Amino acid sequence: MKIVLPPGVLYDQALLDTTAQLLLGEIIDEQVIPKDVGTLEHSHHVASHPEERRADINAATPYARRLYMHPEYDFRQGENRNAKGRWFEDWEPGGREAGRAAQIYAALWAKKYGGK
């Protein structure tokens, strides 16, 4: 999942990385990542890309992409009650939490620099 600042938004890569970390925490709390023993869930990490004014949330397992791209799989929901494929979709454009990254970034910016 890519978190990119839109044009015109003041830029601070450390805040963008923190935004991605906090967003990842919310995604894990929502229990949407398929879970057996937790390897996939715990493999998610934030990658910083300052040259592109972006931060990514990635999974470091060889099977993550296959599971992500196949929401038709029958994911067990014993460990994570909302487990599904495409587990980032609620936070991507058009999803129910689409503006959440911008909200987190704005709050962090206001806390660090004051104002909006």
N, C-alpha and C positions, 0 to 999 in steps of 0.2 A: 504494500500500500504506500503510495507516494503522498507526502504532505508538502505542498508547494505554496509559497506565499504569492498571492496575486500581485500584479503590478500596482505600484503606488503604496503598498504596505511597507512601513519602516521595518528594516531587517536586522535581526540579531540571531545568528546561528545557534548560539547556546540556548536561547529561548525556544527556537524551533525544535531543537533536539529534546528539550525538556517537554515541550508540547507532545512530541511523538511518544515519549516515555509514559506520560500521563494518559494519553489516548490508548496506548497498549494496555495499561493497567485497567482502564475502563472496559476494553474489549475482553480481557481475561475475566473480569468481574461479571460480565454479561453471560459468560459460559457458552459462547458460540463456537469456540474452537473444539473440534472433535477430540475426545480424550479417552485413552485406555489407561495408560500408566502415567501420562503427562509429558512424554518426550516431545511431542509436537508442540504442545502449549508452551513448554519451557524453552523451546528452541527459538522462539520469536525474540528478535532484538532490533534495535534502532541503528540504522546506518546513516551517517551524516554526509551530506554532499554540498558543502558550502559554495563550490563553484557553480552550482545550479540553484542555489537558494532553496534547498529542499532537504527533507529527511524522509527516510523510508522505514517502514516496519516490514521486516523479512522473517521468514522461517528458515532454519538451517538444517532441515531434514530432507533426505532425497525424495521422500514421498509427499511432501507438503503440497507441491504444485498439483500433483495428480488428484489428491483429495479436494483441494480448493476448487479445481476446475470441473469437478463432477458432483454437483449438488444432488443429483439423482441417486447417489449412493444412500443406503439405509444406515445412517449414523446412529450408533447406540447413544442414548441420552441418559444413561445411568449416572455417569460422573459429571457431565455437563448437560444440564437440562435443555439447553437451546442449541446443542451441537448441530452443525450443518456445513455444507460446502459453501464456498464464497462467504466466509465468515466476516470479511471486511465490508460487505456490501451495505450494511446499515450506516456506515460512516463515510461512504463514498458519495459523490454527487448523485442526487436523487434519492438517497436513503433517508431513513427517519432521523438520523443523527448527522446529516451531511454538513452542517455548520459547526459541529462540535470542536473541530481542530481550531477554527478561527476564533471561537469563544475562549478556548483555553489560552491561545497565543495572546489575545487581547488582554485577558486578565493578568497573565504573566508580565506583559509589557507595562500595564498600568502599575503593577506592584513594583517593578524595577525602576521605571522612569517617571511614573506619575502620569495621570491623565490617560487619554486613549490613543 
